[in-house]
Structure formats: structure tokens, C-alpha cells
Amino acid sequence: MNLSCIIIDDEPDAVDLMELLIKQSTTWVLKAKCYDALEALAFLKMNQVDFIFLDINMPKLTGMELATLLPPRTKIVFTTAYSEYAVESYSFQTIDYLLKPITLKRFLASVEKIEQHFLKPGPEYLPNAEQCPEFFFVKSGKTLRKILLKDILYFEGEKDYVRLATGQEQMLIYRRLKDVEEQLTSPFMRVHNSYIINYEQLSKIEDNHIYIADKRIPVSEKFRERFMEVINKNKF
């Protein structure tokens, strides 16, 4: 696929490696190599590209700071040695997040992902379209409590129990989180080995964590990509 891109990175060795990977593995046109954010901004004002490879840890302006100055539809592949910015990166039009040192195997996987992104869209990932029941019953002592699914904030696994949290209360259910997950569909999704969230209840995403009410919940690498695909479908 004939795509155009630029590399923005203050490390010459990293730029050379990325250039070599592009030349050996793709038919893309590398329009420029920029060694700082200001140079990249000047180039992008006068030139159009399909996407950019963007390092995060750079002097003068970081990659994250540069991303806020770019046109909102600019497609970005972040290249960085720091995993902690992964979730924050998807607040932009991020196609992929490559951790340094970038291997050939990981780069080839990214090539496929990038080219798929620019193909005519096919069916995209969406949570299960089947609707959950509007409520279910939870046993509490000798009582069965009716819980509305829309009121649930998250489920937290605790060994053989699951903590169910709503805006008003928390209760323990004698179930495994995996068993709970199998009964749920949209808008619930797994974001961590210990958490299932109602993503309609989240208020913000920051530093690989999401916030629901006053709860800070980690997003693990295992579930991050699927989670961000859902978020990106509802992002301006």
C-alpha cells in the first residue's frame, strides 16, 4: 500500500532503524525525518502525510505536547520506551503504540495494523450487540436483591468473590469474575484481570487508568487495545 509518513524522533539511531524497517518492509513513502517537534511542526504546516511516527520523550516539546498541536485528525503511531503513556496516547488519533526497542516482528505487526486502518473499513469491533437483561438478582443473606445493570459502576474480583459497586453501595457476590464476565455484554467489558467496568459510567482516562466515580481502575496491557477501540468509536 502506498502510504506517506514522517519520523519524528530526537535519537538518530532510532530514526535510522525506523527508516530501515520502512524501506525493507513496506512500499511507503518516507517524506521526512524530523529530529525535534518544532522541525516537525514546520514541515507538517507545508506538507501532508497519511500518518506520523512520533517519539514521546523529546526536548523542547514532548511527543504528547506536539500531538495536542497537530490537526485533530492526524494519524499517529507512537514510538517510545515508556509504556505508561499508552492509554493517554489513545486520546489522539492513534493507530498503534510501539515500545522500543522495536523488533522486526513487532514492526511487521504494526505494518499490518496501519494498512488495515487505511483500507476501506469493514466490520469493526463492537461489543456484543445482544442486549443484557435490564436487571438481575443478587443473593444477600436470605434476600434476593434486584440490581439494575445501568446502576452498576464496576465489578472487582477478590479471590472467590466479586465486589459489585453501584453509586449507592457495594456488595460481595460468591462468584468468580470470569463467570460474571460470561453473563455480561455491552456496555460491560474487562479492562484488567481484576476488573470489569461499565464503560458508560467512566468519567476520564489518564496514565493507563480510568476513573469511575471516585474509583481509579488500572487498564492492563492485555485488555488495552480492545478497550481503546471501543473508546475511539465514541471520540470526536
N, C-alpha and C positions, 0 to 999 in steps of 0.2 A: 504494500500500500504506500502511495506517495504522500507522505505527511511531511510537514516542515516543523522544525523545532529549534530552540536555542538552549545552551547550557549556561547556567548562572551559578558559579562556584568560585570561591576565592583560593582554592587549593589547586595549583597547576596539575599535580599528579592525578587528582580526582577528575579534572576536566579531560586530561589525556585519556584516562581509562574509559570515561563515558563516550568520548569521541570514537575510540577504537571499537567499543561494543556496538555503537550505532552503525559504523561503517561495515563491520563484519557480519552483523545480524539483521540488518534492515535495508530497505530502499529509501529511507527517509532522507530529507534534505536538511542538513545542519546549517542553519543560516548564520549563526554567530556563536562565539564563545565569550561570555562576559565574566570578568573576574571580580566585580562588585555590583551591588544593587543599583547604584547611580548610573553606571555604564549600561546596565540592562534597561533601566527606565528610559534612557535617551534612545536606545535602539528601538524599543517597543513603541515609542511615540511615532516613529517614522516607518515602521515595518510591521507586517502582520505575520504571525506564525500560528500553526494549529495548536501547539502546546509548548510548555517550557519545562525543562529540568531545573529544579530550584533547590539549592542548598539552604539550610536553615541558619547555621552558625556562621555568620559573616560580619565583618566590621562595618561601621557606619550605619547600615541598615541590615537587620536580620532578614532571613527569608520570610518569616511571618510578617514582619513590618512591611516588607516590599509587597507581599500578597495583598495587603489592605489598600495599597495604592494602585493596583492594577485594575483594569476594567473588570467588572464583576463576573463576566462570562469567560475570563481567561482560564484555560485548562492547565492544570499544574500536576507535575509528577515531582513530589518532594524527594530529595536525596540527602540523607543525614545520618549521622552516627547516633542520634538521640531518639529513642523510642517514645519518650514522654510527650512528644508533641503530636502523636499520631491522631488522636481524637480531635484535637483542636484544628488540625490540618484540614479536616473534612468540613469545616465551616466555609471553606472556599470550594472552587470547582476542581476538586482533587480527583485525579484518576487513579493514582497509586502513591504508595509511600515506601520508598526503597531505603533500607537500612544499610549503611556502609559497614564493612567493605562489601561492595556489590559483586556477587558472583555471577558467572555466565548463566547458570541455571536460573537464578532469580531474575536476571535481566530478561531472559527469554520468556519467562512467565509474564513479566511486565509488558513486553512487546505484544504478546497476545491480548492482554487486557486492554492496552492502549488502542490497538487496531480494532478490537471488538467495539470499543467505545465510539469510534468514528464510523463504524458501519451503520447501515440503515437499521434503526432499532427493531429488535424482535421482542418477543415476550420477555419482560423484565421480572426480576424477583419482586414478588409481593408476598406479604404474609398470607397465610391460608385464608381464602376468601369466604370459607364457610363461617357462618356467624356462631360465636359462642352462645350458649344459653344466657339469658339476661341475669341469671342468679344461680346460686347453688346453696346447699345446706351444709353447715359445719357443725359437727357434734361437739358440744361443750358441756361436760358433765353428763347429766341426763337430758339435756336440752339440745334440740337441733336449731341452730341459728341460721336465719336466712341472710345471705350476703349478696348484695348487688355487685356484679362484676365491675360496673363503671366506677364504683367507690373504692376499688382495690388500688393501692399505690404500687405495691411490690410483694413478692414472696422471697423469703430468705431462708436458705437451707441451714439447719442446725442438727447435724448427725442424723438421727432417725426422725427428726421433727422438721416441720416447716413453719416459719413465723409468717403469718399473714398480716399485712399492715393496711389499714384504711386511714382516712383522715381523722377518724374519731377514736380508733382503738387498735390494739394488736392482740392476736391470739395464736396459740400453738396448735398445730394440726399434726396428728400422728401419721405422717406420710413422708415419703421421700420426695425431694424436689423433682427428680426425674419423672415420678408418677404424676405429679401435679402438672408438669410441662406437657405430658402426653394428652391431657384433657383440655388444654388451652389452645386457642388460636388468636388471631388478631383481635385486639391490639396488644397482646402479651407476647413478650419474646425474651429469650435467655440472653443475658449480657455477661454472665460470669458463672463459674461453677457453683457459686452460692446464691445467685440472684436471678429471678425472673421479674421483669418490670412491666407495668402498664405504660407504654411509651406515650400515650395521650396525656399522662399525668406529669411527664418530666418538664422541668422549667428551664434548665440550661445544661450545656455540655462544656466542660472545661478540664484541661490537663488529664485526659484519659479517665475522667469521672463524669457521671451525670448526677443531676440533683433533682430529687423528687421531694416536695415539701422541704423539710429540714434534714433529709437523709442524703448523704454523699455516698454514691454507689460506684465501685470501680467497673470499668469495661475491660475485660481481658482480651488479649490478642486473639484468642481462639474464636471469639464471637464478634470482634470489632468490625470486620468488613461487612458482614451481613447486617449488623446494626446500622452502620453508616449508609448502606444502600437504601434502607428504609427512610432514614432521616433526609437523605439527599432528594428523595422524591417529594418532600414537602418543604423544600428550601427555595427561597427567592434569590 
